[in-house]
Amino acid sequence: VTPETSGVTVNPPAHGRGQPRLSQAHAPLTETVEVVNEWGERRQLAVPAERDLTLYLDKRELVTLMTLGQHPEWLALGYLRNQRLLQSVNEVAAIQVDWEVGAAAVTTHQGVADLEVRTAHRVVTTGCGQGSVFGTLMDGVDQLHLPDAPPLRQSELYRIVQTIRELPSVYKQAGSVHGCALFRGGDLLRFVEDVGRHNAVDTLAGWCWLQPPDQVPDTGLVLYTTGRLTSEMVLKGAQMGVAVLVSRSGSTQMGLALAQRLGVCTIGRALHQRFLCFTHPQRLRWDAPPPRP
Amino acid sequence: VTPETSGVTVNPPAHGRGQPRLSQAHAPLTETVEVVNEWGERRQLAVPAERDLTLYLDKRELVTLMTLGQHPEWLALGYLRNQRLLQSVNEVAAIQVDWEVGAAAVTTHQGVADLEVRTAHRVVTTGCGQGSVFGTLMDGVDQLHLPDAPPLRQSELYRIVQTIRELPSVYKQAGSVHGCALFRGGDLLRFVEDVGRHNAVDTLAGWCWLQPPDQVPDTGLVLYTTGRLTSEMVLKGAQMGVAVLVSRSGSTQMGLALAQRLGVCTIGRALHQRFLCFTHPQRLRWDAPPPRP
């Protein structure tokens, strides 16, 4: 038991076997490079960091993720959650990230059954980052049931868009990253960024699992993404209980088809007061229509 | 020998064993959906099509790609080229795409050695679409040598940006797709789109392999992408002999690091007359600086 984990070990939270022990790996999020502009002038520019993180589950190498490195422990956990290789955070004993070797070692208490078989088939998707989804992922789709909840109000939607616009971010410093945020109604719970939007949403999924149950509500969750509303984004959101998905980008056909099937309200092209609701408009209440132009 | 392939069989091109037989699978590229805008009004919107294409190489299932479906035969070929599972188009006997079952069957003349071993390790990257790269891909990087060539002129760069802006596209109709184009200097050779930018560049790589050798020059190739300048984009471009890569987006750190190492000139944030040259500015000639604002 190392000093930074002893508290967790001594005081396990009420909701299970105890939180996993986590490293707290840090690394710089931007780098400055020299570029030349259209007049041939040299200038300095910040670009987002990008590093590889090889994920080991009980010493078995699973995948190498290219990541910004903002929250690698949450990313590792959320990746395993969203790939459904873990059913509960209580299975996890420890997540140790070491940037020196670019490795995230996830250790479970009792091992993961059929790991070899379950990681044998891959699907490559439209995801920015982390396009690889092990093949049986869609099999459980029809078992997902999203909770009934009061609709999101248009005024809350506008607060979400406004909140995102005002947040400090790696994007504002350096561009070229995707952001993902979890809201309850119009209230921000957590914002993360990564070079790929699927890393970002996986990081949120990992973060969720590490919260005490009363910190992340069962209903009223809204997921905001700067990326497109793809089928993977809809699915990963739904696995977190998200029934409303918001993007400033558009949607792909499969994203819409899956949202339709799962009962997810998808809202795209959300910028200032504009937006388009693609699916399940009954989950949105038009309480604040903007003035006509 | 079917009617549409008999010409190829009878008249093999001079550069090898003969072109592969190709199906010509077609499918609609957009779909119209009903959406609700910020005033609660229903309207029609086009979204890009997205369909799954499972790729079989000599009857072995390799991967399922989510694709717009514009040029599935070129995509299948280019994917195998960029994964370095094929060394030459002459290895390929036929590519048959059937949208009824969502399958692309690629048949080689003599089989692919060590296929099982070479597809065992995966890396998940930041790529939009097709983020999965079999693990040994970066191994051959230092064997890539890009040709010396006269620098691209700034005036040609502006012509590239202008050409892209004026092209009809699925993006203009429906948004939410990435475009990729191959140029020689400022002259467009081929433009393709897909839901993921890696599918788009793979499609170009497949198209290149199907051209007579005198149609695609060895030097002076420029690759334009609407997506970010990531390491995979740099690598896939370099494998086509591309020494200048242009994007309207920015760059990630690994994209720049790889471009630096390979000698690729990367130009980002290219919009109207603005741009930033990130790496190897000696491959660009500033012959047309715009007026100062």
Interface residues (C-beta under 8 A of the other chain):
Chain A: E31 V33 V35 V36 N37 E38 W39 G40 L45 V47 P48 A49 E50 R51 D52 E61 V63 T64 L65 M66 H121 R122 V123 V124 T125 T126 G127 C128 G129 Q130 G131 S132 G135 Q154 A174 G175 S176 V195 G196 H198 N199 R228 T230 S231 S249 G250 S251 T252 Q253 M254 G255 L256 Q273 R274 F275 L276 C277 F278 P281 L284 W286 P289 P290 R292
Chain B: E31 V33 V35 V36 N37 E38 W39 G40 L45 V47 P48 A49 E50 R51 D52 E61 V63 T64 L65 M66 H121 R122 V123 V124 T125 T126 G127 C128 G129 Q130 G131 S132 G135 Q154 A174 G175 S176 V195 G196 H198 R228 T230 S231 S249 G250 S251 T252 Q253 M254 G255 L256 Q273 R274 F275 L276 C277 F278 P281 L284 W286 P289 P290 R292
